[in-house]
């Protein structure tokens, strides 16, 4: 694995896709305590997952509430 910006962006996108599919944050396929490549993968996958979750939560709270009438 290349430890560069392009790979980081791909890992972020992978994490965002996992969150969109309903995968939990602990479904990360990378070991945060592993070697440098695993730590890099874990860091950016989790960053993508967290970003997607925050965006989804923000969209829910920003949606106007309906009165149900």
N, C-alpha and C positions, 0 to 999 in steps of 0.2 A: 504494500500500500504506500502510495506517495503521501507524505505529510505536508501537503501544500493547500493553497486556497481553493483550488478547483475540487480537490477531494473533500475539503471541509464543507463546501457548498453542497456537494452531492450527499454528504452524510446528513446535513441539515434537512435537505429535501426528503431524504429517506425517513428521518425522524418525523417530519411533518406528515408524510404519507401514512406512517404507522399510526399516528394519533388520529388522523382522519378515518382510518379503518377501525378505530375503536380499541387499538392495542394499548395495554397499560404501559406506564413508563418503565416498569421493570422488565418489559419484553425486549429491551435493548440487546441486540445480538453481540455486543462488544463488552469486554471485561474491563471495568473501570480500574481494576487493580492489576491488570496484566502488563504486558510489555508496552513499549512506547506506542506502537501501532494500535493496540487494543485500547489504551487510554485515550488516544487521539480520536478513535472511532466512537468511543463512549461519550466523550465530551461533546462532540459536535452532533451526534445522533440525539443525545438528550437535549441539547440546546434547541434543535429543530422541533422535537416533541413538545418541549415547554413553550416555545413560541407559538406553535399551533394551538395548544391548549388555551393559552392566554387569549389568543385572538378569538377562539370559539366562545370562551366565557364572556369576553367583552361584547361580542355580537349578541349574545343572549341578553345581557343586561341593557344593551342599547336598543333592543327591539322594543317598540312601543307596546305597552300592555293594553289588551283589549278588555272591554267591559263585559263581553260575552252576550251582548244583546243582539 
